[in-house]
Amino acid sequence: MPERPSKVDALALDAAERAAYELLVDLPAAPLAELVARWSRTEPLDAVLLRLEERGLVSCAANEVPRYTAVAPGVAFEGLLLDLEEQLDAARRRLSALDRQYRAQRDATVVEVVTGRRAIEQRLGQVRRRARREICSLCPGSCLALGPSEPLGRDLGCRTIYDQPALSQPGALSTVEELALAGQQSRVLPHLPLRLHLADNQLALVQHTEPGHTESAMLIRPSALLDALGKLFDMLWQRALPLQPAGRPGLEHGQSANATQQHLVTLLLSGLTDEAIARHLGLSYRTVQRRVADLMAELGAHTRFQAGAQAALRGYPQAPR
């Protein structure tokens, strides 16, 4: 049978010593014979009690029948706790010194190349843990986004830009809209130049994946290159259109023309059909067809996606006249 959890597991006692001490707590001033009758371990109890007595955790009354008593835990373990605290402080100091040495050896290396999915996921975890204020992501294609609750449960900002191929994946738009409702700020552009996760402009991971090739990524530390990636994200963020959560009312329920027009443009960029757009906007299928046609005519676009892309690049949301 597995041992029951001990009340003093955190202290510097072995299993037999812990069991004997707790037995004495339950049976104060008990003679050895009574303790032995309750002892279920294979170690000789008298030897275990002797060790506890030598450590000042147990006292033995020198009567005709010796009786053992546990020293009060607050007194008995104060010294042990102080020793453990000193050991912990020493371990922290050693860890800090090793960390400084580690960083000193690697800070000169601005870019670390990482290969393989598992290694990339580990580096992505490092980027997330490094963030204290915000994680910014560029998510092209089938890139998995970081939701606002994912970075270790901390209260971090989360800004993510998607492209049209990413939002064309089955179920992608619904997932993105759920993240938006949970607090993630999401925007969309026709195309994105790279896949990026950036933590506070202090650490970045740039991923590169090609069919038939091993997945690889670059971990980028503070440098001019990292600064450039931060500026690239900010520039793309300014050009991108906000993705609004689904289920907001259409014009029939009081939504402004500009807001509906902006949402229409983002949905065009996502590659949704008119039927799907109608459901998301809460409009009729014919109303969506008419508005898409009006937008294409105003922009001089020949395809639906071309209309969305041109609107994004022109900084819509002016509603068509």
TORZAPA-866820 format. One record per residue: residue in three letters; x, y, z of N, C-alpha, C in turn. Coordinates in steps of 0.1 Angstrom, whole numbers, padded with zeros to 4 digits, always signed. Layout:
REM residues N
alaXYZXYZXYZ;...
END
This chain:
REM residues 321
met+0008-0012+0000+0000+0000+0000+0009+0012+0000;pro+0005+0023-0007+0013+0035-0008+0012+0042+0006;glu+0023+0049+0010+0023+0056+0022+0014+0068+0022;arg+0007+0070+0033-0002+0082+0034+0006+0095+0033;pro+0001+0106+0028+0009+0118+0028+0013+0122+0042;ser+0025+0127+0043+0030+0131+0057+0028+0145+0059;lys+0026+0149+0071+0025+0163+0075+0038+0170+0075;val+0049+0163+0075+0062+0169+0076+0071+0165+0064;asp+0065+0162+0053+0072+0158+0041+0083+0168+0037;ala+0080+0181+0039+0089+0191+0035+0102+0192+0043;leu+0102+0186+0054+0114+0187+0063+0124+0176+0061;ala+0136+0178+0066+0147+0170+0063+0147+0157+0072;leu+0137+0149+0070+0136+0136+0077+0134+0125+0067;asp+0139+0113+0070+0136+0102+0061+0122+0097+0064;ala+0117+0087+0056+0103+0082+0058+0101+0076+0072;ala+0110+0068+0077+0109+0062+0090+0108+0073+0101;glu+0117+0083+0100+0117+0093+0110+0104+0101+0110;arg+0099+0104+0098+0086+0111+0097+0075+0103+0104;ala+0075+0090+0101+0064+0081+0106+0065+0080+0121;ala+0077+0079+0127+0079+0078+0141+0075+0091+0148;tyr+0079+0102+0142+0075+0115+0149+0060+0117+0149;glu+0053+0114+0138+0039+0116+0137+0032+0106+0147;leu+0038+0094+0149+0032+0084+0158+0033+0090+0172;leu+0044+0097+0176+0045+0103+0189+0036+0114+0191;val+0033+0122+0180+0023+0133+0181+0009+0127+0184;asp+0006+0115+0178-0007+0109+0181-0007+0102+0195;leu+0005+0098+0200+0005+0090+0213+0015+0097+0222;pro+0012+0108+0228+0022+0115+0236+0025+0107+0249;ala+0038+0108+0253+0043+0102+0265+0040+0087+0265;ala+0042+0080+0254+0038+0066+0253+0051+0058+0255;pro+0050+0046+0262+0061+0037+0264+0065+0030+0251;leu+0077+0025+0250+0082+0019+0238+0073+0008+0233;ala+0068-0001+0243+0060-0012+0239+0048-0008+0232;glu+0041+0002+0237+0029+0007+0230+0032+0012+0216;leu+0043+0019+0215+0047+0025+0202+0050+0014+0192;val+0057+0003+0197+0061-0008+0188+0048-0015+0183;ala+0038-0016+0192+0025-0022+0188+0018-0015+0177;arg+0021-0002+0176+0015+0006+0166+0024+0009+0154;trp+0036+0003+0155+0046+0006+0144+0044-0004+0133;ser+0042+0001+0121+0039-0008+0109+0051-0009+0099;arg+0062-0002+0102+0073-0002+0093+0083-0013+0096;thr+0092-0016+0087+0102-0027+0089+0114-0022+0097;glu+0117-0009+0097+0128-0004+0105+0127-0006+0120;pro+0137-0009+0127+0136-0010+0142+0132+0004+0148;leu+0121+0004+0155+0116+0017+0160+0126+0023+0170;asp+0132+0014+0179+0141+0020+0189+0153+0028+0182;ala+0158+0023+0171+0169+0029+0164+0164+0043+0158;val+0152+0042+0153+0146+0055+0147+0144+0065+0158;leu+0139+0061+0169+0136+0070+0180+0149+0076+0185;leu+0160+0068+0185+0173+0073+0190+0178+0084+0180;arg+0176+0082+0168+0180+0092+0158+0172+0105+0160;leu+0159+0104+0163+0151+0116+0165+0155+0123+0178;glu+0159+0115+0188+0163+0121+0201+0176+0128+0199;glu+0185+0122+0191+0198+0129+0189+0196+0142+0181;arg+0186+0143+0173+0183+0155+0165+0175+0165+0173;gly+0171+0162+0186+0164+0171+0194+0149+0172+0190;leu+0144+0162+0184+0130+0161+0180+0121+0153+0189;val+0128+0145+0197+0121+0136+0207+0128+0136+0220;ser+0120+0136+0231+0126+0135+0244+0121+0122+0251;cys+0130+0117+0259+0127+0104+0266+0128+0106+0281;ala+0117+0104+0288+0117+0105+0302+0123+0093+0309;ala+0133+0095+0317+0141+0084+0323+0134+0079+0335;asn+0122+0073+0333+0114+0067+0344+0117+0052+0344;glu+0110+0045+0353+0112+0031+0353+0108+0025+0340;val+0098+0030+0334+0094+0026+0320+0096+0039+0311;pro+0107+0039+0303+0109+0051+0295+0097+0054+0286;arg+0094+0067+0286+0083+0072+0278+0088+0082+0268;tyr+0084+0081+0256+0089+0090+0245+0078+0101+0242;thr+0083+0113+0240+0074+0124+0237+0080+0133+0226;ala+0071+0136+0217+0076+0145+0206+0077+0159+0210;val+0088+0165+0207+0090+0179+0210+0080+0187+0201;ala+0075+0198+0207+0065+0206+0199+0071+0209+0185;pro+0063+0207+0175+0067+0210+0161+0073+0224+0159;gly+0066+0234+0165+0071+0248+0164+0085+0250+0169;val+0088+0242+0179+0102+0243+0185+0111+0233+0178;ala+0107+0221+0176+0115+0211+0170+0120+0214+0156;phe+0112+0220+0148+0116+0221+0134+0120+0236+0130;glu+0120+0245+0140+0124+0258+0137+0139+0258+0131;gly+0148+0251+0138+0161+0251+0133+0162+0244+0120;leu+0155+0233+0118+0155+0227+0105+0150+0236+0094;leu+0140+0243+0097+0134+0253+0087+0144+0263+0083;leu+0151+0268+0094+0161+0279+0091+0173+0273+0082;asp+0176+0260+0085+0187+0254+0077+0182+0253+0062;leu+0169+0248+0061+0164+0247+0047+0163+0260+0040;glu+0159+0271+0047+0159+0284+0041+0173+0289+0036;glu+0183+0286+0045+0196+0289+0041+0201+0282+0028;gln+0197+0269+0028+0200+0261+0016+0193+0266+0004;leu+0181+0270+0006+0173+0275-0006+0179+0288-0011;asp+0183+0297-0001+0189+0309-0006+0202+0307-0013;ala+0210+0297-0008+0222+0294-0015+0220+0288-0028;ala+0209+0280-0030+0206+0274-0043+0202+0286-0052;arg+0194+0295-0047+0190+0306-0056+0202+0315-0061;arg+0211+0317-0051+0223+0325-0055+0231+0318-0066;arg+0232+0305-0064+0240+0297-0074+0233+0297-0087;leu+0219+0295-0087+0212+0296-0099+0213+0309-0106;ser+0213+0320-0099+0214+0333-0105+0228+0335-0111;ala+0238+0329-0104+0252+0330-0110+0253+0322-0123;leu+0247+0310-0123+0247+0302-0135+0239+0308-0146;asp+0228+0315-0143+0220+0321-0153+0228+0333-0159;arg+0235+0341-0151+0243+0352-0156+0254+0346-0165;gln+0260+0335-0161+0270+0329-0169+0265+0324-0182;tyr+0253+0318-0182+0246+0313-0194+0243+0324-0203;arg+0238+0335-0198+0234+0346-0207+0247+0353-0213;ala+0257+0354-0204+0269+0360-0209+0275+0352-0221;gln+0274+0339-0221+0279+0331-0232+0271+0332-0244;arg+0258+0335-0243+0249+0335-0254+0244+0348-0259;asp+0245+0359-0251+0240+0372-0255+0247+0377-0268;ala+0260+0372-0269+0267+0376-0281+0261+0370-0294;thr+0253+0359-0292+0246+0353-0303+0232+0358-0305;val+0230+0367-0315+0218+0373-0316+0207+0363-0321;val+0211+0354-0330+0201+0345-0336+0205+0331-0333;glu+0196+0323-0328+0198+0309-0325+0188+0301-0334;val+0194+0293-0342+0186+0285-0352+0181+0272-0344;val+0168+0270-0346+0162+0258-0339+0155+0250-0349;thr+0156+0237-0349+0150+0228-0358+0142+0217-0351;gly+0131+0213-0357+0123+0203-0352+0111+0208-0344;arg+0099+0202-0345+0087+0207-0339+0088+0209-0324;arg+0094+0198-0318+0095+0198-0303+0104+0210-0298;ala+0115+0211-0304+0124+0222-0300+0118+0236-0302;ile+0110+0237-0314+0104+0250-0316+0093+0253-0306;glu+0085+0243-0302+0075+0245-0292+0082+0249-0278;gln+0093+0243-0275+0100+0247-0263+0105+0261-0263;arg+0110+0266-0275+0114+0280-0276+0102+0289-0276;leu+0091+0285-0282+0079+0293-0281+0074+0295-0267;gly+0076+0284-0259+0072+0285-0245+0082+0295-0238;gln+0094+0296-0241+0103+0305-0236+0099+0320-0239;val+0095+0322-0252+0090+0335-0256+0078+0339-0247;arg+0069+0330-0246+0057+0333-0238+0060+0336-0223;arg+0069+0329-0217+0073+0331-0203+0080+0344-0202;arg+0087+0348-0212+0095+0361-0211+0086+0373-0211;ala+0074+0372-0217+0065+0384-0218+0060+0388-0205;arg+0060+0401-0202+0055+0407-0190+0043+0416-0194;arg+0043+0422-0206+0033+0431-0209+0024+0426-0221;glu+0031+0421-0232+0023+0418-0244+0030+0408-0252;ile+0022+0400-0259+0027+0391-0270+0021+0395-0283;cys+0029+0397-0293+0025+0401-0306+0028+0390-0316;ser+0018+0386-0324+0020+0375-0333+0016+0378-0347;leu+0023+0373-0357+0019+0373-0371+0016+0358-0374;cys+0004+0356-0379-0001+0342-0380-0005+0339-0395;pro+0004+0336-0404+0000+0333-0417-0003+0318-0419;gly-0011+0315-0429-0013+0301-0432-0020+0293-0421;ser-0015+0282-0416-0021+0274-0406-0015+0277-0392;cys-0009+0288-0390-0002+0292-0378-0012+0291-0366;leu-0008+0285-0355-0016+0285-0343-0014+0298-0335;ala-0026+0304-0332-0025+0317-0325-0023+0315-0310;leu-0018+0325-0303-0017+0324-0288-0029+0332-0283;gly-0038+0325-0276-0049+0331-0270-0045+0339-0257;pro-0054+0348-0253-0050+0357-0242-0049+0349-0229;ser-0055+0337-0227-0053+0330-0215-0042+0320-0215;glu-0035+0319-0227-0025+0309-0228-0012+0312-0222;pro-0008+0325-0222+0006+0328-0217+0006+0327-0201;leu+0006+0314-0196+0008+0311-0182-0003+0317-0173;gly-0014+0320-0179-0025+0325-0171-0023+0340-0166;arg-0012+0347-0171-0010+0360-0166-0018+0370-0174;asp-0019+0382-0168-0027+0393-0175-0018+0400-0185;leu-0017+0393-0197-0009+0399-0208-0018+0404-0219;gly-0013+0415-0225-0019+0418-0238-0016+0409-0249;cys-0024+0407-0259-0022+0398-0270-0028+0404-0282;arg-0019+0408-0291-0022+0413-0305-0018+0403-0315;thr-0027+0400-0324-0024+0390-0334-0029+0394-0348;ile-0021+0393-0358-0025+0396-0372-0026+0383-0380;tyr-0037+0381-0387-0039+0369-0395-0039+0373-0410;asp-0036+0364-0419-0038+0366-0433-0050+0358-0438;gln-0053+0361-0451-0065+0354-0457-0064+0339-0457;pro-0052+0333-0461-0051+0318-0460-0053+0313-0446;ala-0049+0320-0436-0051+0315-0422-0065+0314-0419;leu-0073+0325-0422-0087+0325-0419-0095+0316-0428;ser-0090+0312-0439-0097+0303-0448-0097+0288-0443;gln-0089+0285-0433-0088+0272-0427-0102+0269-0421;pro-0107+0256-0422-0120+0253-0416-0120+0256-0401;gly-0130+0263-0397-0132+0267-0383-0123+0277-0378;ala-0114+0283-0386-0104+0292-0381-0111+0305-0377;leu-0120+0310-0385-0126+0323-0381-0134+0322-0368;ser-0141+0311-0366-0148+0309-0353-0139+0309-0341;thr-0127+0303-0343-0117+0302-0332-0112+0316-0330;val-0109+0324-0340-0103+0337-0339-0114+0346-0332;glu-0126+0345-0336-0136+0353-0330-0138+0350-0315;glu-0137+0337-0311-0138+0333-0297-0126+0340-0289;leu-0114+0340-0295-0103+0346-0289-0105+0361-0288;ala-0111+0367-0298-0114+0382-0297-0124+0385-0286;leu-0134+0376-0284-0144+0378-0274-0137+0377-0260;ala-0127+0368-0259-0119+0366-0247-0109+0377-0244;gly-0107+0386-0253-0098+0397-0251-0087+0399-0260;gln-0084+0389-0269-0073+0391-0279-0077+0401-0289;gln-0068+0410-0292-0070+0420-0303-0065+0413-0316;ser-0074+0412-0326-0071+0405-0338-0074+0414-0350;arg-0064+0413-0360-0066+0420-0372-0062+0411-0384;val-0065+0416-0396-0063+0408-0408-0057+0416-0419;leu-0048+0410-0427-0043+0415-0439-0043+0405-0450;pro-0043+0409-0462-0043+0399-0473-0032+0389-0472;his-0020+0393-0469-0009+0384-0469+0001+0389-0458;leu+0008+0380-0452+0018+0383-0442+0032+0378-0446;pro+0043+0385-0443+0056+0381-0449+0063+0370-0441;leu+0059+0368-0428+0065+0357-0420+0057+0354-0409;arg+0061+0343-0402+0054+0338-0390+0062+0343-0378;leu+0056+0350-0369+0064+0357-0358+0056+0357-0345;his+0064+0354-0334+0058+0357-0320+0069+0365-0313;leu+0064+0376-0308+0073+0387-0302+0069+0390-0288;ala+0078+0389-0278+0075+0392-0264+0082+0405-0260;asp+0073+0415-0258+0078+0428-0252+0090+0434-0259;asn+0092+0431-0272+0104+0436-0279+0117+0431-0272;gln+0116+0420-0265+0128+0415-0258+0132+0401-0264;leu+0123+0394-0270+0126+0381-0275+0116+0377-0286;ala+0121+0371-0297+0112+0368-0308+0115+0354-0313;leu+0105+0348-0319+0106+0335-0326+0100+0337-0340;val+0109+0335-0350+0105+0336-0364+0105+0321-0369;gln+0093+0316-0373+0092+0303-0378+0092+0302-0393;his+0098+0291-0398+0098+0289-0412+0095+0274-0415;thr+0085+0272-0423+0080+0259-0427+0078+0258-0442;glu+0084+0247-0448+0081+0245-0462+0078+0230-0463;pro+0068+0226-0472+0065+0212-0474+0077+0204-0478;gly+0079+0193-0471+0090+0184-0474+0103+0188-0467;his+0103+0198-0459+0115+0203-0452+0113+0202-0437;thr+0124+0200-0429+0123+0200-0415+0119+0214-0410;glu+0109+0214-0401+0105+0227-0395+0117+0234-0388;ser+0118+0247-0390+0129+0254-0383+0124+0268-0379;ala+0132+0274-0370+0128+0287-0365+0141+0294-0360;met+0140+0307-0359+0151+0315-0353+0146+0322-0341;leu+0154+0320-0330+0151+0327-0317+0160+0339-0318;ile+0154+0351-0317+0162+0363-0318+0161+0371-0305;arg+0173+0375-0301+0175+0382-0288+0177+0397-0291;pro+0177+0405-0280+0178+0420-0282+0189+0424-0292;ser+0185+0431-0302+0194+0435-0312+0187+0444-0322;ala+0195+0449-0332+0188+0458-0342+0178+0450-0350;leu+0181+0437-0352+0172+0428-0359+0159+0427-0352;leu+0159+0425-0338+0147+0424-0330+0139+0437-0331;asp+0146+0448-0330+0140+0461-0331+0132+0463-0345;ala+0139+0458-0355+0133+0459-0368+0120+0450-0369;leu+0120+0438-0363+0108+0430-0363+0097+0437-0355;gly+0100+0443-0344+0090+0451-0337+0084+0462-0345;lys+0092+0469-0352+0087+0480-0361+0079+0474-0372;leu+0083+0463-0378+0075+0456-0388+0061+0453-0383;phe+0061+0447-0371+0048+0443-0366+0039+0456-0364;asp+0045+0466-0359+0037+0478-0356+0032+0484-0370;met+0040+0484-0380+0036+0489-0393+0025+0481-0399;leu+0026+0467-0398+0015+0459-0403+0002+0460-0395;trp+0004+0462-0382-0008+0464-0373-0016+0477-0377;gln-0009+0487-0381-0015+0499-0385-0023+0497-0398;arg-0018+0489-0407-0024+0487-0420-0035+0476-0419;ala-0035+0468-0409-0045+0457-0408-0059+0462-0404;leu-0069+0454-0408-0083+0457-0404-0086+0449-0391;pro-0093+0455-0382-0098+0447-0370-0107+0436-0374;leu-0106+0425-0367-0116+0414-0368-0126+0416-0357;gln-0138+0418-0360-0148+0420-0350-0154+0406-0346;pro-0158+0404-0334-0164+0392-0330-0178+0390-0337;ala-0181+0377-0340-0194+0375-0347-0205+0377-0337;gly-0217+0378-0343-0229+0379-0335-0233+0393-0332;arg-0226+0403-0337-0230+0417-0334-0242+0420-0344;pro-0251+0428-0339-0263+0431-0348-0259+0438-0360;gly-0268+0436-0370-0266+0443-0383-0273+0457-0382;leu-0274+0463-0394-0280+0476-0395-0294+0476-0390;glu-0301+0465-0392-0315+0464-0388-0316+0466-0372;his-0305+0463-0365-0306+0463-0351-0298+0475-0345;gly-0295+0485-0354-0289+0497-0349-0274+0498-0351;gln-0268+0489-0358-0253+0490-0360-0250+0500-0370;ser-0240+0508-0368-0236+0518-0378-0232+0513-0391;ala-0234+0521-0402-0230+0516-0415-0215+0514-0416;asn-0207+0523-0410-0193+0521-0410-0188+0508-0403;ala-0194+0505-0392-0190+0493-0385-0194+0480-0393;thr-0206+0480-0399-0210+0469-0407-0201+0468-0419;gln-0197+0479-0425-0189+0479-0437-0175+0474-0434;gln-0170+0478-0422-0157+0473-0418-0157+0458-0416;his-0167+0453-0409-0168+0439-0407-0170+0431-0420;leu-0177+0437-0430-0179+0431-0443-0165+0429-0450;val-0157+0439-0449-0144+0439-0455-0135+0428-0449;thr-0135+0427-0436-0127+0417-0429-0132+0403-0433;leu-0145+0401-0434-0150+0388-0438-0147+0384-0452;leu-0147+0394-0461-0142+0392-0475-0128+0387-0475;leu-0120+0393-0467-0106+0389-0466-0104+0375-0461;ser-0113+0371-0453-0113+0357-0447-0117+0347-0457;gly-0123+0351-0468-0126+0341-0479-0140+0334-0476;leu-0148+0340-0467-0161+0334-0465-0171+0336-0477;thr-0180+0327-0478-0191+0328-0488-0201+0339-0483;asp-0209+0343-0493-0220+0353-0489-0229+0347-0478;glu-0232+0334-0479-0241+0328-0469-0235+0329-0455;ala-0222+0326-0454-0215+0326-0441-0214+0341-0436;ile-0211+0350-0445-0210+0364-0441-0224+0369-0436;ala-0234+0365-0443-0248+0369-0438-0250+0364-0424;arg-0246+0352-0421-0248+0346-0407-0240+0354-0397;his-0228+0358-0401-0219+0365-0391-0224+0379-0389;leu-0229+0385-0399-0234+0399-0398-0248+0400-0393;gly-0256+0390-0393-0270+0390-0390-0278+0397-0400;leu-0274+0396-0413-0281+0402-0424-0286+0391-0433;ser-0295+0395-0442-0300+0386-0452-0290+0383-0462;tyr-0292+0371-0469-0283+0368-0480-0283+0378-0491;arg-0295+0383-0495-0295+0393-0506-0289+0406-0502;thr-0291+0410-0489-0284+0422-0485-0269+0421-0486;val-0264+0410-0482-0249+0408-0483-0245+0408-0497;gln-0252+0401-0506-0248+0402-0520-0248+0416-0526;arg-0258+0424-0522-0259+0437-0527-0247+0446-0522;arg-0244+0444-0509-0233+0452-0503-0219+0448-0509;val-0217+0435-0511-0205+0431-0517-0204+0436-0531;ala-0215+0436-0539-0215+0442-0552-0212+0457-0552;asp-0218+0464-0543-0216+0478-0542-0201+0481-0539;leu-0195+0473-0529-0182+0476-0525-0172+0473-0537;met-0174+0462-0544-0166+0459-0556-0167+0470-0566;ala-0179+0475-0569-0180+0485-0579-0173+0498-0574;glu-0174+0502-0562-0168+0514-0557-0153+0513-0558;leu-0147+0501-0555-0133+0499-0555-0127+0496-0569;gly-0136+0493-0578-0132+0488-0592-0125+0474-0591;ala-0130+0466-0582-0124+0453-0580-0131+0443-0589;his-0124+0432-0593-0130+0422-0602-0133+0410-0594;thr-0128+0408-0582-0130+0396-0574-0134+0401-0560;arg-0140+0392-0552-0144+0395-0539-0131+0397-0530;phe-0121+0389-0531-0110+0390-0523-0102+0403-0527;gln-0102+0406-0540-0095+0418-0544-0102+0430-0538;ala-0115+0430-0537-0122+0441-0530-0118+0442-0516;gly-0117+0431-0509-0113+0431-0495-0099+0436-0493;ala-0090+0431-0502-0076+0435-0501-0074+0450-0504;gln-0081+0455-0514-0080+0469-0517-0085+0478-0506;ala-0096+0474-0500-0102+0481-0489-0093+0481-0477;ala-0086+0470-0474-0077+0470-0463-0065+0479-0465;leu-0060+0479-0478-0048+0487-0481-0052+0502-0481;arg-0065+0505-0484-0069+0519-0485-0074+0525-0471;gly-0074+0516-0461-0078+0520-0448-0092+0523-0446;tyr-0101+0514-0452-0115+0515-0450-0118+0515-0435;pro-0129+0521-0430-0142+0516-0434-0152+0526-0439;gln-0149+0535-0448-0160+0543-0453-0170+0535-0460;ala-0183+0537-0457-0194+0530-0463-0195+0534-0477;pro-0198+0526-0487-0200+0530-0501-0212+0539-0502;arg-0211+0549-0511-0222+0558-0513-0232+0551-0523;
END
